[in-house]
Structures are given as C-alpha cells and as structure tokens.
Amino acid sequence: MQCGITSIATAAPHARNGRVRLLAITNRTRVPLWPDVPAAAEAVPGYESGGWFGYVAPTGTPREIVARLNEEINRAIKSPDVAEKLSATGLTVVAESPEYFAQFLKSDYDKYGKLVKDIGFTPQ
C-alpha cells in the first residue's frame, strides 16, 4: 500500500513494518525519522501542511500561571524518555514560549482563513 498525505504519527507503525510506502512528508522539510522520504515542498514549492498539538488556558488566566504551566509542560516534553517516544512516532518536539505559540496560531488562522475565502468554502 502507498500512503499519500497523512499524519506521520498515524503512518509510522505501518511504514516501519512495510505495510505502507510513504510518498512524501507534508512538513516543510524532511524529517529525521525518514530522511529518504522527500518533503512534498520539494515537488510543490511552498507546500506545507503539518499538524500540531498545543495547550491553551482560559482567557484571563494570570500570566504567572501561564508561565508556570508552560515551563512544566516544556520540561516534560523535553525529558529524554518523552521526547524519544514522540520522535519515534515522527513528531517534532517544539518547546517554546506562550508568545511563540500565540504567533503560530495567528499565522495558521491567517493562512487557513485565506484558503477558506479563496476557495469560497461555506459551512454546510
């Protein structure tokens, strides 16, 4: 079976056992787990479609609470055992500041908002 666009984490076990053949990675660049699998952007310049996981807190959460949560979550996901398990599934650990994540969310919102408008999508 060949696997087109899908999550690396979803495809990882099947690719390792030979049940699927990865055609491309939808990240901006190749990933360490499969260095021989090209990024889709190598064939379609500018293409990128990556998934992500993040943590958010309710509006109005005190800044010191947000900072402490960020510190502890970052410490946990950067710990060798957790980071190793995440990277084994093809995930890339990004442990950054709340401001970095806010900018990341805004960038995705802008990018996909433009796409929704450009294709004329309306909810059904």
N, C-alpha and C positions, 0 to 999 in steps of 0.2 A: 504494500500500500504506500502511496505517496501522500505526504501531508503538505498542504499549501499553507495558508495563513491560519495559524492557531497559536495559542499560548505555549511558550517554551515549557512552562511547568506542566501543562497538560500533555505535551508530546514527549517529554523527557523519558518516562519509563518505556514507552513504546519504541522510541528511537534507539534506546540503549539495547533493547532485546531484538532489534532488527525488524520489528513489525511494521514500522513506517520509515520512509525515507524523507528527510527534511529537504525541502527545495530552497528555502530562504528563511532568514531571520527578519522579523519586522522591526527590530530595533534599528537605530540609526547606523550602528556598526556591528561587526561580527561579535559573537560572544565567546568568552573563554571556554565554555563547556563544549562547543562545537566550532573550533576555529576554521574548519574547512567548509562550513556552510556559509554561503555568501549572505550579506545583508541585502534585502530587497532594493535598497537605495543604490546598490551597485548597478542594477539593471534599470531602475526607475529613479533617476536623481531626485532627491528631495523627499522620497517616500519614507515615512516613519509612522508606525502605529504600535505603540507599546502600551501595555497595561501597567498599572501601578497599584500599590496598596499604601494607605496613609491613615493617619489618626487625626481626628478633629475633636474640638471641645466646643461646648455651647458658647454662643456669643455672650460676652460679659464675664467669662472665666478670668479670674485675676491673672495678670501677667506672670507672677511668680509661680503660680500653679502650672501654667502652660510651660514655663521654662523647666520646671522640675520634671513634669511628665516627659517632655522632650529629652531631657538628659537621661532619664531612666530607660526610656524606650530605646534611645540610641545605644546606650550601654549594652542593653540586652541583645539587640540585633547585631551588634558588632562583636559580641563574645564569640570566641572561636567555634564552639560547638553549634551555635545557632547560625552564624554566618556560613559555616561549612554545609549545613543542611540546606540552607536557602540556595547557595550557589550550586549545589548538586542537582537542584531542580531547574537550573538555568536562570534563576533570579539574580539580579544585581542589587546588592545592599547599598542604599543611599541613606546615610545618616546625616541629616542637615538640620538647619535651624527652622523654627516656625515661619520666619520670613521667607526663606527659600521655598518652603512648601506652598506658602500663600502665592508667591510669584508663579510657581509651577502650575498651580490650579488656575490662576488667571490666564496664563498662556494657553492651557488646554481649553478653557472656556472660550477664549477668543478664537482659537483655531477651529474648534468644532462648531462654534456658533456661526462662523463664516461659512463653513461647509454646509450646515443646515440651511442657511439662507441661499447659498449658491445653487443648491440642488432643488430648492423650493419645497423642502420637506415640511409636512404639517402632520401633527399627531392624528391618529385615526381614532 
